[in-house]
């Protein structure tokens, strides 16, 4: 026995020396135990923990930024970034998508620019502000989803009497990882409007109708605005007839010409949790970055209950089991973004239902 232990010890020392020599030449071995974060038994690995940003923490910083920052040459945008504590090097809410809060005060202009990163805006507060996307003026009101696809000129102007605030989500970690991140300022402060207000909505907003002579040639939606009034009406109509066991009453926002996601890198979803609903647990290979638009409730993520309320943000990482609860007497509405379009294009998207204990996780103390 002593001889076997000594032989094992010598072999371990030799292997460690081998690894050190490989590392000195910027190499490593590819066998069991040498690749971190890789599931070796067919079971996926959750890459980082879920994280919630409380609106009660975010709002005071937004208010302070309103006093300290003015959009213009020195600060094109007044934006508070939400950075996951395990992803500080990426400066992002998830490994593929960012989540930020942007504020434009009355009378202000956020100058026009464009970048290769795709972006969406989900309006949180305020009315009557305008974003000009590739020459089309798009109005912004709470609950509206506004698209600013990659390399589209976009600038914001607030001609209302109150502040306007929205959630920004960009695919910046993806474009940076691919070494494709570029940005360009517009030649003037604000790109002028070249089409009427609501032009893309008039053309493509019916969803089930397509203008004659129009063909689907791009995975990017030609519709720049998805108004909340239409979304809310659709949620309540769907609730009369159907619900999803994992997300209750839920929709994907779609490209009206293809039926696919609104962008090739960012998917957008809206869900309504009816009073008293407790969804079943599932997991998927995509990340979800949530904003609580209305109401309050909880999500159980890998056995840990995370309570949330209006204004909060929550990142649920890939492969984390999750389910949602709404114990209140009011509806809760969650908007979320996802990198599912990327994974679907790469044939890497997968989804599993939780089959233990009736579809619900045991909550850890």
Steps between C-alpha positions, in 0.01 A plus 500: 500500500781743590671433164172570310447827690859607425454416131176703488674792670789493253255484208307800639824698538600410145162607365513833683849561362368412154214751538744769619724445198200519267388824663847652460458462124138626503348155457281269705360147492149417388377211710278440798533765770695748287210695345310715750125546471442204270246234585661158456203279586242650265377736770537873415690737726342824625775754420421759770241581762174686441503863606236762580540877488243671723328808361532658843878487443495602133267800517710716736800466266286593200379809687856599594613451140223740397673768706855419396485404132380687194478315165727657240859482380635391840229246578291385205265305725396513866507128570538290815649159419392190691804279544481144627752457786645189333533672162680822587753454220214500247322794667168335425194347664565167329772338290321592174265791574520827690228667704508874563268780606501818290346834595421799277375815672254753353653702218803275465643335191707183509707548180461263207758230444515144376684184603530142392343381823126445480286662769147508630318752720219399733338818628457516877378854577395819322317584179533698179874452447623411154786284375595541135610168351650522150289807433174367645366677811368248752298606804578351841249428777510256795490137388602575143781296346719699261766339281827661394667230288875494449645776281174698501531869579309585817463800727250599768314821571271579791259782421265409785470665839631201696793256496495187284676184609550162340683170518782467250612153396788453257681197358833671575670196662435303180628765261804566721580127518481485119722812476226679305421792733497829308334835572461818295357842593251668270623808312250722685346491847185316396419315180196670343176313447454392140178299538174570687451396863399136512598415143620144573197440724266595216681264265564198723312551826201286403719192545283265297503729196796577271519792256494389138845483344672448836725197542671361809869553433635571849480337844466852644144617551399794277261608778674746734222532759280250686248715693394394849131549425516220240715279721277536805188429298662186356601377846146528632354339188740206526423461872139423407600194300846372582802511730848351512589271793841665542430868425120531539373754241796578277600620154816531295520828310549407135618623165169546311655388172659176621327409826846470655667702774519879469880484462753226424677555834228624738164341562232692690219353709207622706314295757212557736478303823139494609408531869573182692699336218795273581664378180684172462879496490709462189843595370645598164838563346427869445542783749203715608530861616172610661351838580198510730265736321205453733415327825703286735575133552784250523715274287651181636836452330691179572312465828553860617198730523566849362228754575447786258279806457428766242815653352736217599729320255596133517748287306434126482806321356495215248392157627372631834172340608241774553131549572290807579242585766245778526339473846340845473149593388632708207659404169878502471660582164858404415689615193812303411776477245679182399787378285282211375521618133876446503475155655221396262708607200792290632274202587596541866161588645347241732228503762413252776200469729554434871342161565562456873253581780212588271700747292597727790839538663559467870589842640828507690487651846 
